[in-house]
Amino acid sequence: MCGIVGYIGSRQAAEICLSGLRRLEYRGYDSAGVAVIRDGQLQVRKVVGKLANLTAALRESPLPGTTGIGHTRWATHGKPSVTNSHPHLSCDGRIAVVHNGIIENYGELRNQLEAEGHQFRSVTDTEVMPHLVEKYYQGDLREAVRRAILDLEGAFAFGVICADEPEQLIAARRFSPLVVGIGEGENYIASDMGAIRPETDQVYVIGDDELALITPDDIELTDLELNPIDRQVFTIPWPPEAAQKSGHKYFMHKEIHEQAEAMHACLAGRLSNPDEPIILEGLGMSEQDIRNLQKVVFTACGTAFHAGMVGQFIMESLAQVPAQVDLAAEFQVKDPVVLDNTLAVIISQSGETADSLLALRDLKGKGARIASVLNVVDSSIARESDGVVYIQAGPEIGVASTKAYTLQVLTLELLALHFAEVRQSAPPEQIRALKAALLAVPDQVAELLRREPEVKQVAARYYEMDDALYLGRGINLPSAMEGALKLKEISYIHAEGYSAGEMKHGPIALVDPELFTVAIAVNGQVYEKMTGNIQEIKAREGPVIGVANDGDEVIAQQCNDVLWVPSCPELISPITVAIPLQLLAYHMADMRGEDIDQPRNLAKTVTVE
């Protein structure tokens, strides 16, 4: 959840760290800090609040020095405060640590260290680490970090520096992302490649229970027994400007507008002609494996879970395989049944989502084959999967996921169609029509983005209201839930996504003129039922925003406002429906004056349970 950056070289470390932290602020903005070694001493600046406060503090009181670590925090243990912010120091102030993750046995370790005379300043779990390193330090920082890690339980990524060894930066990880950036006469660490992409496109991806000893001219990777690790250099596949706003007010707005191009990239090499079979390299399944499938389990968190709901629907509809979708967090409290020939599809933008990674391990331990749908290459989930299909969305920085969601849905559509082709479980003419529709989707999305001014006009009529209901049925129930999630997480308008079929079972009691409803009523098998639900709401004087296909006069007459989408097969419609819902949420939040890229209490990548 938190962001980590470190630098060692000949340039000013505080400037490099601060620049990297700006690209990581989506990971946390409760507090921030930097520690730098200068003239044999550690100097620290820490602030509460967003990174602008740290920028101001460093402008007023600079930290010169060429070895340093920085951190932006999303609080787990201890409220946001200067004392609880990172970097944390040892008792003697000679060792500094930044940390992402949760140390599960910190209470026990803290009691032990306090009994040995160590004095703690914060209430965080992180602070046990600098004290453990101090306890074990005898002139060899890597050895002290190694011994400290052996005492830890939980998830972590660490950056550690010591005033006694200013030419060293130590990094280590377990279950939390961390990379080492490779420069010339300088090197870096970061919890996300995007933080250091303007500096380098060459990185080592650190594995679980691995250490990196980093100097300006060398990087040594070892396991916890100090056995050398020969790791292939990974080349970051996107240009430095991909992590810039490029003239947009917010990253979320930029990423909404990148969706058409990203969809072309997702389809490239996989589907180019409706008369040719779909090719999914990296899936790791033979045609016989696909024919033998008895069950498919989709699991994910948040927005990716909504994509998984679409995946379940189309997998059963097209491939005729029994499918289920589960929230990854709920795997902690249930014992899922894994049949022979079960495929588990793990969906995650980052590939580092803690609950999804734990669900993967549970399912894999029970014999399921793992195929992941991911955006970030060489992530933890990717490394532990039997096969991976990348969505090709490019970096997504806005906390509220947009292009990752539609690209996940598009990829799951390809997966289900591929299975249907191999299993011959759907009529060839239906498969061909759906493939043709998918090929048309990028251009339809481009058209929807050109309609943004119309969506903005609708947003202007509702943004002052404080409650919303999003309704959908069938394959667009997930669309309603995702639309409500987008609105609530960036505008703080209370919004709920429901099955329209459940209206009479409770939610209709909420309908009044002060609550607006967004009703997804595109053409398909549930269209008539949706128009009936809209009439029920209108009869109770509830304002309705319809989402309907171009030219639908029935919906135009029934609804107060309409967000129009081009016609496409109902099984494909969750992709096109998502675009106006994203724009509606964006503009309502912007009109309310909210900080869209940094919604309160949220971070982009949830790497802790």
TITOR-53126 format. One record per residue (C-alpha): x, y, z. Coordinates in steps of 0.2 Angstrom, whole numbers, padded with zeros to 4 digits. Last residue first. Example, Ala and Ser with C-alpha at 12.3 -4.5 7.8 and 13.67 -1.06 7.14 Angstrom:
<atoms>
+-------+-------+-------+
!    px !    py !    pz !
+-------+-------+-------+
!  0068 ! -0005 !  0036 !
!  0062 ! -0022 !  0039 !
+-------+-------+-------+
</atoms>
This chain:
<atoms>
+-------+-------+-------+
!    px !    py !    pz !
+-------+-------+-------+
! -0024 ! -0040 !  0020 !
! -0009 ! -0030 !  0014 !
! -0003 ! -0027 ! -0004 !
! -0018 ! -0017 ! -0008 !
! -0013 ! -0007 ! -0024 !
! -0020 !  0010 ! -0028 !
! -0023 !  0017 ! -0011 !
! -0039 !  0023 ! -0002 !
! -0043 !  0032 !  0014 !
! -0048 !  0048 !  0005 !
! -0048 !  0048 ! -0014 !
! -0031 !  0053 ! -0022 !
! -0033 !  0054 ! -0041 !
! -0050 !  0062 ! -0039 !
! -0046 !  0076 ! -0027 !
! -0064 !  0081 ! -0024 !
! -0071 !  0098 ! -0030 !
! -0089 !  0093 ! -0031 !
! -0089 !  0096 ! -0050 !
! -0074 !  0085 ! -0051 !
! -0082 !  0071 ! -0042 !
! -0098 !  0073 ! -0053 !
! -0087 !  0073 ! -0069 !
! -0077 !  0058 ! -0065 !
! -0092 !  0047 ! -0059 !
! -0101 !  0052 ! -0075 !
! -0086 !  0048 ! -0086 !
! -0084 !  0031 ! -0078 !
! -0102 !  0027 ! -0081 !
! -0101 !  0033 ! -0099 !
! -0086 !  0021 ! -0102 !
! -0093 !  0006 ! -0093 !
! -0108 !  0003 ! -0104 !
! -0096 !  0000 ! -0119 !
! -0087 ! -0014 ! -0110 !
! -0102 ! -0022 ! -0101 !
! -0110 ! -0023 ! -0118 !
! -0101 ! -0037 ! -0126 !
! -0113 ! -0051 ! -0120 !
! -0127 ! -0040 ! -0125 !
! -0121 ! -0039 ! -0143 !
! -0118 ! -0021 ! -0149 !
! -0127 ! -0005 ! -0151 !
! -0118 !  0011 ! -0148 !
! -0120 !  0019 ! -0131 !
! -0131 !  0034 ! -0125 !
! -0132 !  0041 ! -0107 !
! -0150 !  0046 ! -0105 !
! -0158 !  0059 ! -0094 !
! -0175 !  0060 ! -0086 !
! -0180 !  0043 ! -0091 !
! -0196 !  0035 ! -0098 !
! -0197 !  0044 ! -0114 !
! -0179 !  0042 ! -0120 !
! -0180 !  0024 ! -0114 !
! -0194 !  0020 ! -0126 !
! -0186 !  0030 ! -0140 !
! -0170 !  0020 ! -0141 !
! -0160 !  0029 ! -0154 !
! -0143 !  0024 ! -0148 !
! -0143 !  0010 ! -0135 !
! -0147 !  0014 ! -0117 !
! -0140 !  0019 ! -0101 !
! -0154 !  0028 ! -0092 !
! -0153 !  0041 ! -0079 !
! -0168 !  0041 ! -0068 !
! -0176 !  0053 ! -0056 !
! -0187 !  0045 ! -0043 !
! -0205 !  0052 ! -0042 !
! -0212 !  0035 ! -0035 !
! -0220 !  0031 ! -0052 !
! -0203 !  0035 ! -0060 !
! -0195 !  0021 ! -0050 !
! -0208 !  0008 ! -0055 !
! -0207 !  0013 ! -0073 !
! -0188 !  0011 ! -0073 !
! -0191 ! -0007 ! -0066 !
! -0203 ! -0011 ! -0080 !
! -0190 ! -0004 ! -0093 !
! -0177 ! -0016 ! -0085 !
! -0188 ! -0031 ! -0087 !
! -0191 ! -0027 ! -0105 !
! -0172 ! -0026 ! -0108 !
! -0167 ! -0042 ! -0099 !
! -0164 ! -0053 ! -0115 !
! -0154 ! -0039 ! -0124 !
! -0154 ! -0021 ! -0129 !
! -0147 ! -0009 ! -0116 !
! -0156 ! -0004 ! -0101 !
! -0143 !  0000 ! -0087 !
! -0153 !  0011 ! -0075 !
! -0144 !  0025 ! -0065 !
! -0155 !  0030 ! -0051 !
! -0156 !  0047 ! -0042 !
! -0160 !  0049 ! -0024 !
! -0168 !  0066 ! -0018 !
! -0184 !  0063 ! -0027 !
! -0188 !  0047 ! -0018 !
! -0183 !  0029 ! -0020 !
! -0176 !  0021 ! -0004 !
! -0190 !  0009 ! -0001 !
! -0187 !  0002 ! -0019 !
! -0171 ! -0006 ! -0011 !
! -0181 ! -0019 ! -0002 !
! -0186 ! -0035 ! -0010 !
! -0196 ! -0026 ! -0024 !
! -0180 ! -0019 ! -0031 !
! -0171 ! -0036 ! -0031 !
! -0174 ! -0039 ! -0050 !
! -0165 ! -0023 ! -0053 !
! -0150 ! -0031 ! -0047 !
! -0141 ! -0019 ! -0036 !
! -0126 ! -0006 ! -0036 !
! -0126 !  0006 ! -0021 !
! -0120 !  0024 ! -0021 !
! -0117 !  0036 ! -0007 !
! -0109 !  0051 ! -0015 !
! -0091 !  0051 ! -0009 !
! -0086 !  0058 ! -0026 !
! -0070 !  0047 ! -0030 !
! -0074 !  0030 ! -0021 !
! -0093 !  0032 ! -0022 !
! -0095 !  0035 ! -0040 !
! -0083 !  0022 ! -0046 !
! -0091 !  0009 ! -0035 !
! -0108 !  0013 ! -0041 !
! -0103 !  0011 ! -0059 !
! -0094 ! -0006 ! -0055 !
! -0110 ! -0012 ! -0046 !
! -0121 ! -0007 ! -0061 !
! -0109 ! -0015 ! -0073 !
! -0108 ! -0031 ! -0063 !
! -0127 ! -0032 ! -0065 !
! -0124 ! -0029 ! -0083 !
! -0122 ! -0048 ! -0088 !
! -0139 ! -0052 ! -0081 !
! -0148 ! -0037 ! -0073 !
! -0143 ! -0019 ! -0069 !
! -0147 ! -0005 ! -0057 !
! -0137 !  0009 ! -0049 !
! -0144 !  0018 ! -0035 !
! -0138 !  0035 ! -0029 !
! -0137 !  0046 ! -0014 !
! -0130 !  0063 ! -0010 !
! -0136 !  0074 ! -0024 !
! -0126 !  0090 ! -0029 !
! -0118 !  0081 ! -0044 !
! -0135 !  0077 ! -0052 !
! -0139 !  0090 ! -0065 !
! -0120 !  0094 ! -0069 !
! -0117 !  0075 ! -0072 !
! -0129 !  0075 ! -0086 !
! -0120 !  0090 ! -0095 !
! -0104 !  0081 ! -0092 !
! -0110 !  0065 ! -0101 !
! -0115 !  0076 ! -0116 !
! -0098 !  0084 ! -0116 !
! -0090 !  0066 ! -0115 !
! -0097 !  0061 ! -0132 !
! -0080 !  0060 ! -0140 !
! -0076 !  0046 ! -0128 !
! -0091 !  0036 ! -0133 !
! -0084 !  0037 ! -0151 !
! -0067 !  0030 ! -0146 !
! -0076 !  0016 ! -0136 !
! -0085 !  0011 ! -0152 !
! -0069 !  0011 ! -0162 !
! -0061 !  0000 ! -0149 !
! -0077 ! -0011 ! -0148 !
! -0077 ! -0016 ! -0167 !
! -0065 ! -0030 ! -0165 !
! -0075 ! -0037 ! -0151 !
! -0091 ! -0036 ! -0161 !
! -0083 ! -0046 ! -0175 !
! -0078 ! -0059 ! -0162 !
! -0095 ! -0060 ! -0155 !
! -0103 ! -0062 ! -0173 !
! -0090 ! -0076 ! -0176 !
! -0094 ! -0085 ! -0160 !
! -0113 ! -0084 ! -0163 !
! -0111 ! -0091 ! -0181 !
! -0100 ! -0105 ! -0175 !
! -0114 ! -0110 ! -0163 !
! -0108 ! -0112 ! -0145 !
! -0100 ! -0126 ! -0135 !
! -0087 ! -0132 ! -0149 !
! -0075 ! -0135 ! -0134 !
! -0060 ! -0126 ! -0143 !
! -0071 ! -0112 ! -0150 !
! -0080 ! -0110 ! -0133 !
! -0064 ! -0109 ! -0124 !
! -0057 ! -0096 ! -0135 !
! -0073 ! -0086 ! -0133 !
! -0072 ! -0087 ! -0114 !
! -0054 ! -0081 ! -0114 !
! -0057 ! -0067 ! -0127 !
! -0072 ! -0061 ! -0116 !
! -0061 ! -0062 ! -0101 !
! -0048 ! -0051 ! -0110 !
! -0061 ! -0038 ! -0114 !
! -0067 ! -0038 ! -0096 !
! -0050 ! -0036 ! -0090 !
! -0047 ! -0022 ! -0102 !
! -0063 ! -0013 ! -0097 !
! -0057 ! -0014 ! -0079 !
! -0039 ! -0009 ! -0081 !
! -0045 !  0006 ! -0091 !
! -0054 !  0012 ! -0077 !
! -0047 !  0009 ! -0059 !
! -0050 !  0022 ! -0046 !
! -0033 !  0025 ! -0039 !
! -0027 !  0033 ! -0054 !
! -0010 !  0027 ! -0059 !
! -0013 !  0014 ! -0072 !
!  0002 !  0009 ! -0082 !
! -0001 !  0001 ! -0099 !
! -0017 ! -0008 ! -0102 !
! -0010 ! -0024 ! -0111 !
! -0022 ! -0036 ! -0103 !
! -0009 ! -0049 ! -0099 !
! -0014 ! -0067 ! -0100 !
! -0004 ! -0078 ! -0088 !
! -0001 ! -0096 ! -0086 !
!  0004 ! -0108 ! -0072 !
!  0003 ! -0094 ! -0060 !
!  0016 ! -0091 ! -0046 !
!  0027 ! -0078 ! -0055 !
!  0012 ! -0069 ! -0062 !
!  0004 ! -0067 ! -0045 !
!  0020 ! -0059 ! -0039 !
!  0022 ! -0047 ! -0053 !
!  0033 ! -0051 ! -0069 !
!  0022 ! -0041 ! -0080 !
!  0009 ! -0029 ! -0073 !
! -0008 ! -0030 ! -0081 !
! -0015 ! -0046 ! -0075 !
! -0027 ! -0060 ! -0080 !
! -0020 ! -0076 ! -0071 !
! -0022 ! -0094 ! -0076 !
! -0020 ! -0106 ! -0061 !
! -0023 ! -0125 ! -0062 !
! -0032 ! -0131 ! -0047 !
! -0024 ! -0144 ! -0036 !
! -0029 ! -0140 ! -0018 !
! -0013 ! -0130 ! -0015 !
! -0016 ! -0120 ! -0031 !
! -0032 ! -0115 ! -0024 !
! -0025 ! -0109 ! -0008 !
! -0010 ! -0101 ! -0016 !
! -0021 ! -0091 ! -0028 !
! -0032 ! -0086 ! -0014 !
! -0017 ! -0079 ! -0004 !
! -0011 ! -0069 ! -0020 !
! -0029 ! -0062 ! -0022 !
! -0030 ! -0057 ! -0004 !
! -0013 ! -0048 ! -0006 !
! -0015 ! -0039 ! -0022 !
!  0002 ! -0039 ! -0030 !
! -0002 ! -0043 ! -0049 !
! -0006 ! -0025 ! -0051 !
! -0022 ! -0025 ! -0061 !
! -0028 ! -0041 ! -0053 !
! -0039 ! -0056 ! -0059 !
! -0035 ! -0074 ! -0054 !
! -0043 ! -0087 ! -0065 !
! -0044 ! -0104 ! -0056 !
! -0046 ! -0119 ! -0068 !
! -0053 ! -0135 ! -0061 !
! -0048 ! -0151 ! -0070 !
! -0052 ! -0162 ! -0055 !
! -0063 ! -0153 ! -0043 !
! -0058 ! -0139 ! -0031 !
! -0071 ! -0136 ! -0017 !
! -0068 ! -0119 ! -0008 !
! -0065 ! -0120 !  0010 !
! -0071 ! -0103 !  0017 !
! -0065 ! -0089 !  0029 !
! -0049 ! -0084 !  0021 !
! -0056 ! -0087 !  0004 !
! -0068 ! -0072 !  0007 !
! -0054 ! -0060 !  0004 !
! -0053 ! -0066 ! -0014 !
! -0071 ! -0061 ! -0017 !
! -0078 ! -0077 ! -0026 !
! -0084 ! -0080 ! -0044 !
! -0091 ! -0097 ! -0049 !
! -0091 ! -0106 ! -0066 !
! -0099 ! -0122 ! -0073 !
! -0092 ! -0124 ! -0090 !
! -0103 ! -0121 ! -0105 !
! -0090 ! -0111 ! -0115 !
! -0102 ! -0098 ! -0121 !
! -0115 ! -0094 ! -0107 !
! -0105 ! -0102 ! -0093 !
! -0089 ! -0093 ! -0097 !
! -0099 ! -0077 ! -0101 !
! -0107 ! -0075 ! -0084 !
! -0092 ! -0080 ! -0074 !
! -0081 ! -0068 ! -0083 !
! -0094 ! -0054 ! -0081 !
! -0093 ! -0057 ! -0062 !
! -0074 ! -0058 ! -0063 !
! -0074 ! -0040 ! -0070 !
! -0084 ! -0035 ! -0055 !
! -0071 ! -0044 ! -0044 !
! -0057 ! -0034 ! -0053 !
! -0066 ! -0018 ! -0047 !
! -0064 ! -0023 ! -0029 !
! -0055 ! -0039 ! -0026 !
! -0052 ! -0055 ! -0037 !
! -0057 ! -0073 ! -0039 !
! -0064 ! -0083 ! -0054 !
! -0066 ! -0102 ! -0052 !
! -0069 ! -0112 ! -0068 !
! -0075 ! -0130 ! -0067 !
! -0075 ! -0147 ! -0076 !
! -0062 ! -0143 ! -0089 !
! -0057 ! -0158 ! -0100 !
! -0060 ! -0148 ! -0116 !
! -0048 ! -0134 ! -0111 !
! -0034 ! -0146 ! -0106 !
! -0036 ! -0155 ! -0122 !
! -0034 ! -0139 ! -0132 !
! -0018 ! -0136 ! -0122 !
! -0016 ! -0124 ! -0108 !
! -0002 ! -0112 ! -0104 !
! -0011 ! -0096 ! -0106 !
!  0005 ! -0088 ! -0111 !
! -0001 ! -0086 ! -0129 !
! -0019 ! -0083 ! -0131 !
! -0024 ! -0085 ! -0150 !
! -0042 ! -0083 ! -0155 !
! -0046 ! -0093 ! -0171 !
! -0048 ! -0084 ! -0188 !
! -0065 ! -0080 ! -0196 !
! -0068 ! -0065 ! -0185 !
! -0051 ! -0058 ! -0190 !
! -0038 ! -0049 ! -0180 !
! -0039 ! -0058 ! -0163 !
! -0025 ! -0062 ! -0152 !
! -0010 ! -0054 ! -0160 !
! -0017 ! -0037 ! -0157 !
! -0033 ! -0038 ! -0146 !
! -0025 ! -0030 ! -0131 !
! -0016 ! -0017 ! -0140 !
! -0032 ! -0011 ! -0149 !
! -0040 ! -0011 ! -0132 !
! -0026 !  0000 ! -0125 !
! -0029 !  0013 ! -0139 !
! -0048 !  0013 ! -0135 !
! -0045 !  0014 ! -0117 !
! -0033 !  0029 ! -0116 !
! -0046 !  0042 ! -0113 !
! -0052 !  0034 ! -0097 !
! -0033 !  0033 ! -0092 !
! -0031 !  0052 ! -0095 !
! -0046 !  0056 ! -0085 !
! -0040 !  0045 ! -0070 !
! -0023 !  0053 ! -0071 !
! -0031 !  0070 ! -0067 !
! -0031 !  0087 ! -0075 !
! -0026 !  0080 ! -0092 !
! -0011 !  0088 ! -0101 !
!  0000 !  0073 ! -0103 !
! -0004 !  0066 ! -0085 !
!  0013 !  0058 ! -0084 !
!  0017 !  0039 ! -0081 !
!  0016 !  0035 ! -0099 !
!  0029 !  0049 ! -0102 !
!  0043 !  0037 ! -0097 !
!  0040 !  0025 ! -0111 !
!  0032 !  0008 ! -0108 !
!  0040 ! -0010 ! -0108 !
!  0051 ! -0009 ! -0092 !
!  0065 ! -0020 ! -0097 !
!  0068 ! -0034 ! -0084 !
!  0086 ! -0040 ! -0081 !
!  0088 ! -0058 ! -0078 !
!  0092 ! -0064 ! -0060 !
!  0107 ! -0074 ! -0055 !
!  0105 ! -0076 ! -0037 !
!  0120 ! -0078 ! -0025 !
!  0117 ! -0089 ! -0009 !
!  0117 ! -0077 !  0006 !
!  0107 ! -0089 !  0016 !
!  0092 ! -0077 !  0015 !
!  0093 ! -0077 ! -0004 !
!  0105 ! -0066 ! -0013 !
!  0106 ! -0052 ! -0026 !
!  0121 ! -0041 ! -0027 !
!  0120 ! -0025 ! -0036 !
!  0135 ! -0014 ! -0041 !
!  0142 !  0003 ! -0045 !
!  0133 !  0015 ! -0034 !
!  0131 !  0001 ! -0021 !
!  0116 ! -0010 ! -0018 !
!  0115 ! -0026 ! -0008 !
!  0099 ! -0034 ! -0013 !
!  0091 ! -0048 ! -0002 !
!  0078 ! -0061 ! -0006 !
!  0064 ! -0069 !  0004 !
!  0051 ! -0067 ! -0009 !
!  0058 ! -0061 ! -0026 !
!  0066 ! -0045 ! -0031 !
!  0062 ! -0039 ! -0049 !
!  0078 ! -0032 ! -0056 !
!  0076 ! -0017 ! -0066 !
!  0081 ! -0008 ! -0083 !
!  0070 !  0006 ! -0090 !
!  0080 !  0019 ! -0080 !
!  0078 !  0037 ! -0073 !
!  0061 !  0042 ! -0079 !
!  0055 !  0024 ! -0075 !
!  0059 !  0026 ! -0057 !
!  0042 !  0028 ! -0048 !
!  0034 !  0018 ! -0062 !
!  0043 !  0002 ! -0058 !
!  0033 !  0001 ! -0041 !
!  0040 ! -0002 ! -0024 !
!  0056 !  0006 ! -0028 !
!  0074 !  0004 ! -0027 !
!  0088 !  0014 ! -0036 !
!  0106 !  0013 ! -0043 !
!  0119 !  0025 ! -0048 !
!  0136 !  0024 ! -0057 !
!  0126 !  0019 ! -0072 !
!  0109 !  0014 ! -0068 !
!  0099 ! -0001 ! -0063 !
!  0083 !  0000 ! -0054 !
!  0080 ! -0013 ! -0040 !
!  0062 ! -0018 ! -0039 !
!  0050 ! -0021 ! -0024 !
!  0032 ! -0028 ! -0022 !
!  0026 ! -0035 ! -0006 !
!  0025 ! -0054 ! -0002 !
!  0042 ! -0055 !  0006 !
!  0055 ! -0042 !  0002 !
!  0073 ! -0035 !  0004 !
!  0083 ! -0020 !  0000 !
!  0100 ! -0014 !  0007 !
!  0108 !  0002 !  0002 !
!  0127 !  0003 !  0004 !
!  0140 !  0017 !  0001 !
!  0135 !  0026 !  0017 !
!  0140 !  0011 !  0028 !
!  0141 !  0019 !  0046 !
!  0126 !  0030 !  0043 !
!  0115 !  0015 !  0039 !
!  0102 !  0013 !  0025 !
!  0088 !  0001 !  0024 !
!  0074 ! -0001 !  0011 !
!  0061 ! -0014 !  0015 !
!  0047 ! -0024 !  0007 !
!  0036 ! -0033 !  0019 !
!  0023 ! -0046 !  0022 !
!  0021 ! -0056 !  0038 !
!  0032 ! -0065 !  0051 !
!  0049 ! -0058 !  0055 !
!  0063 ! -0065 !  0065 !
!  0073 ! -0071 !  0050 !
!  0071 ! -0054 !  0043 !
!  0082 ! -0047 !  0057 !
!  0096 ! -0059 !  0053 !
!  0096 ! -0054 !  0035 !
!  0095 ! -0035 !  0039 !
!  0110 ! -0037 !  0051 !
!  0120 ! -0047 !  0038 !
!  0117 ! -0034 !  0025 !
!  0122 ! -0020 !  0037 !
!  0139 ! -0028 !  0041 !
!  0148 ! -0019 !  0055 !
!  0141 ! -0028 !  0070 !
!  0122 ! -0024 !  0068 !
!  0111 ! -0038 !  0075 !
!  0102 ! -0027 !  0088 !
!  0102 ! -0012 !  0077 !
!  0094 ! -0022 !  0063 !
!  0081 ! -0027 !  0076 !
!  0078 ! -0009 !  0081 !
!  0077 ! -0003 !  0064 !
!  0064 ! -0017 !  0060 !
!  0053 ! -0016 !  0076 !
!  0048 !  0002 !  0070 !
!  0038 ! -0005 !  0056 !
!  0023 ! -0011 !  0067 !
!  0019 !  0006 !  0071 !
!  0015 !  0014 !  0088 !
!  0029 !  0026 !  0087 !
!  0045 !  0032 !  0097 !
!  0051 !  0015 !  0103 !
!  0065 !  0013 !  0116 !
!  0076 ! -0002 !  0115 !
!  0082 ! -0009 !  0132 !
!  0081 ! -0028 !  0130 !
!  0064 ! -0028 !  0138 !
!  0059 ! -0016 !  0125 !
!  0066 ! -0027 !  0111 !
!  0056 ! -0042 !  0118 !
!  0040 ! -0033 !  0119 !
!  0042 ! -0025 !  0102 !
!  0045 ! -0043 !  0094 !
!  0029 ! -0050 !  0102 !
!  0019 ! -0035 !  0096 !
!  0027 ! -0035 !  0079 !
!  0022 ! -0053 !  0075 !
!  0012 ! -0049 !  0060 !
!  0024 ! -0037 !  0052 !
!  0013 ! -0028 !  0039 !
!  0017 ! -0022 !  0022 !
!  0028 ! -0008 !  0014 !
!  0043 ! -0002 !  0024 !
!  0056 !  0012 !  0025 !
!  0071 !  0009 !  0037 !
!  0084 !  0021 !  0044 !
!  0100 !  0015 !  0055 !
!  0112 !  0027 !  0064 !
!  0099 !  0036 !  0075 !
!  0106 !  0028 !  0091 !
!  0089 !  0020 !  0095 !
!  0086 !  0014 !  0077 !
!  0076 !  0025 !  0065 !
!  0059 !  0024 !  0056 !
!  0058 !  0032 !  0039 !
!  0043 !  0033 !  0039 !
!  0028 !  0041 !  0048 !
!  0022 !  0036 !  0065 !
!  0030 !  0051 !  0074 !
!  0025 !  0063 !  0061 !
!  0007 !  0058 !  0062 !
! -0006 !  0047 !  0053 !
! -0014 !  0035 !  0065 !
! -0005 !  0020 !  0071 !
! -0004 !  0003 !  0062 !
! -0011 !  0002 !  0044 !
! -0008 !  0020 !  0038 !
! -0005 !  0023 !  0019 !
!  0012 !  0031 !  0019 !
!  0024 !  0039 !  0007 !
!  0042 !  0034 !  0009 !
!  0059 !  0039 !  0005 !
!  0077 !  0032 !  0006 !
!  0094 !  0040 !  0004 !
!  0112 !  0040 ! -0002 !
!  0119 !  0055 ! -0011 !
!  0118 !  0069 !  0002 !
!  0110 !  0086 !  0004 !
!  0094 !  0087 !  0014 !
!  0086 !  0104 !  0011 !
!  0077 !  0114 !  0025 !
!  0064 !  0126 !  0017 !
!  0063 !  0117 !  0001 !
!  0063 !  0100 !  0009 !
!  0048 !  0105 !  0020 !
!  0039 !  0112 !  0006 !
!  0041 !  0096 ! -0004 !
!  0036 !  0086 !  0011 !
!  0020 !  0096 !  0012 !
!  0017 !  0093 ! -0006 !
!  0018 !  0075 ! -0003 !
!  0001 !  0074 !  0006 !
! -0002 !  0074 !  0024 !
!  0009 !  0073 !  0039 !
!  0028 !  0077 !  0037 !
!  0045 !  0069 !  0039 !
!  0062 !  0075 !  0036 !
!  0077 !  0065 !  0041 !
!  0096 !  0067 !  0043 !
!  0107 !  0052 !  0046 !
!  0125 !  0056 !  0050 !
!  0142 !  0051 !  0043 !
!  0144 !  0067 !  0033 !
!  0127 !  0066 !  0025 !
!  0116 !  0051 !  0024 !
!  0098 !  0054 !  0019 !
!  0081 !  0050 !  0026 !
!  0065 !  0055 !  0018 !
!  0047 !  0056 !  0024 !
!  0028 !  0055 !  0019 !
!  0011 !  0056 !  0028 !
! -0006 !  0050 !  0025 !
! -0004 !  0050 !  0006 !
! -0003 !  0032 !  0001 !
!  0000 !  0021 ! -0015 !
! -0007 !  0035 ! -0026 !
!  0008 !  0045 ! -0021 !
!  0019 !  0034 ! -0030 !
!  0024 !  0045 ! -0045 !
!  0027 !  0059 ! -0033 !
!  0037 !  0047 ! -0022 !
!  0049 !  0045 ! -0037 !
!  0053 !  0064 ! -0038 !
!  0055 !  0065 ! -0019 !
!  0067 !  0051 ! -0019 !
!  0078 !  0058 ! -0033 !
!  0078 !  0075 ! -0025 !
!  0082 !  0068 ! -0008 !
!  0096 !  0057 ! -0015 !
!  0106 !  0072 ! -0023 !
!  0116 !  0065 ! -0037 !
!  0132 !  0054 ! -0035 !
!  0125 !  0037 ! -0033 !
!  0113 !  0028 ! -0021 !
!  0094 !  0030 ! -0022 !
!  0078 !  0023 ! -0013 !
!  0060 !  0024 ! -0016 !
!  0045 !  0016 ! -0007 !
!  0027 !  0019 ! -0008 !
!  0014 !  0012 !  0004 !
!  0000 !  0000 !  0000 !
+-------+-------+-------+
</atoms>
